[in-house]
Amino acid sequence: MAEILSSNPDVPKGRKAFIPLENNPEVMSSLVHTLGLSPSLAFHDIFSIDEPEMLAFAPRPASALLFVFPVSKTYEKHRVEEDAEKAEYEGKGEGEPVVWYKQTIRNACGLIGILHAVSNGSAREFVTPNSDLQKLVDGAVPLGPIERADLLYNSQALEKAHQGAASQGQSNAPGAEDDVDLHYVCFVKDAKNDLWEMDGRRKGPINRGSIGEEDVLSEKALGLGVRLFLKREEEAQGGELRFSLISLAPSMD
């Protein structure tokens, strides 16, 4: 497999491409439940992080947070600068604090973000034994990043579940080969209470610092992740920013 340069981390044309998932919690929940995540957990829209009364409606604790945004020049500049001094990630095995997936399928950043959410932290406890999801995660853990990416690339169960979810959206989905500017970054908490930024376009997972006993939707976690991103974008662009937040948390059913 050809390496993807950090200056241009997007998957090259000619690689397998998926129809992009709709930015929709119901579609995402359907995907992970099909793979084998317990219905006790589901994805939820977060409508505001600045209005406490709105945030109070969000189910807690949130085990993962998906941050969805259009890739901008500001974001790309920050990514290149931050990754410049980092070596390519080589983590694997049971001692790995988080399970990170390198993206090698075009238009699959939503899928990679979802897999980061369900493969890490407390969400792992809700994976159904002997399910496709458990087999996928258990198979990924001992592998290095390239072999792990190949595992996802070649997984028929994952491709089938993704195709089923992609057909459920309410909007007209782009084609698998289309260029899509929306990107997904996932935030998870490890067993030592550190917050990790999980992005398949980066050189590896990024430890953003300790959040103690708080969840990934807490003000402390937001301050170490999402709010820093928004501050950079606002300073560079000004005006209102387009983004979405989706949490993985207890189901409301």
Secondary structure in CASP SS format (residue, H / E / C, confidence):
PFRMAT SS
TARGET T0000
AUTHOR 0000-0000-0000
METHOD secondary structure of the structure
MODEL  1
M C 1.00
A C 1.00
E C 1.00
I C 1.00
L C 1.00
S C 1.00
S C 1.00
N C 1.00
P C 1.00
D C 1.00
V C 1.00
P C 1.00
K C 1.00
G C 1.00
R C 1.00
K C 1.00
A E 1.00
F C 1.00
I C 1.00
P C 1.00
L C 1.00
E C 1.00
N C 1.00
N C 1.00
P H 1.00
E H 1.00
V H 1.00
M H 1.00
S H 1.00
S H 1.00
L H 1.00
V H 1.00
H H 1.00
T H 1.00
L H 1.00
G C 1.00
L E 1.00
S C 1.00
P C 1.00
S C 1.00
L E 1.00
A E 1.00
F E 1.00
H E 1.00
D E 1.00
I E 1.00
F C 1.00
S C 1.00
I C 1.00
D C 1.00
E C 1.00
P H 1.00
E H 1.00
M H 1.00
L H 1.00
A C 1.00
F C 1.00
A C 1.00
P C 1.00
R C 1.00
P C 1.00
A C 1.00
S C 1.00
A E 1.00
L E 1.00
L E 1.00
F E 1.00
V E 1.00
F E 1.00
P E 1.00
V C 1.00
S C 1.00
K H 1.00
T H 1.00
Y H 1.00
E H 1.00
K H 1.00
H H 1.00
R H 1.00
V H 1.00
E H 1.00
E H 1.00
D H 1.00
A C 1.00
E C 1.00
K C 1.00
A C 1.00
E C 1.00
Y C 1.00
E C 1.00
G C 1.00
K C 1.00
G C 1.00
E C 1.00
G C 1.00
E C 1.00
P C 1.00
V C 1.00
V C 1.00
W C 1.00
Y C 1.00
K C 1.00
Q C 1.00
T C 1.00
I C 1.00
R E 1.00
N C 1.00
A C 1.00
C H 1.00
G H 1.00
L H 1.00
I H 1.00
G H 1.00
I H 1.00
L H 1.00
H H 1.00
A H 1.00
V H 1.00
S H 1.00
N C 1.00
G H 1.00
S H 1.00
A H 1.00
R H 1.00
E H 1.00
F H 1.00
V E 1.00
T C 1.00
P C 1.00
N C 1.00
S C 1.00
D H 1.00
L H 1.00
Q H 1.00
K H 1.00
L H 1.00
V H 1.00
D H 1.00
G H 1.00
A H 1.00
V C 1.00
P C 1.00
L C 1.00
G C 1.00
P H 1.00
I H 1.00
E H 1.00
R H 1.00
A H 1.00
D H 1.00
L H 1.00
L H 1.00
Y H 1.00
N C 1.00
S C 1.00
Q H 1.00
A H 1.00
L H 1.00
E H 1.00
K H 1.00
A H 1.00
H H 1.00
Q H 1.00
G H 1.00
A H 1.00
A H 1.00
S C 1.00
Q C 1.00
G C 1.00
Q C 1.00
S C 1.00
N C 1.00
A C 1.00
P C 1.00
G C 1.00
A C 1.00
E C 1.00
D C 1.00
D C 1.00
V C 1.00
D C 1.00
L E 1.00
H E 1.00
Y E 1.00
V E 1.00
C E 1.00
F E 1.00
V E 1.00
K E 1.00
D C 1.00
A C 1.00
K C 1.00
N C 1.00
D E 1.00
L E 1.00
W E 1.00
E E 1.00
M E 1.00
D C 1.00
G C 1.00
R C 1.00
R C 1.00
K C 1.00
G C 1.00
P C 1.00
I E 1.00
N E 1.00
R E 1.00
G E 1.00
S E 1.00
I C 1.00
G C 1.00
E C 1.00
E C 1.00
D C 1.00
V C 1.00
L C 1.00
S C 1.00
E H 1.00
K H 1.00
A H 1.00
L H 1.00
G H 1.00
L H 1.00
G C 1.00
V H 1.00
R H 1.00
L H 1.00
F H 1.00
L H 1.00
K H 1.00
R H 1.00
E H 1.00
E H 1.00
E H 1.00
A H 1.00
Q H 1.00
G C 1.00
G C 1.00
E C 1.00
L C 1.00
R C 1.00
F C 1.00
S E 1.00
L E 1.00
I E 1.00
S E 1.00
L E 1.00
A E 1.00
P E 1.00
S C 1.00
M C 1.00
D C 1.00
END
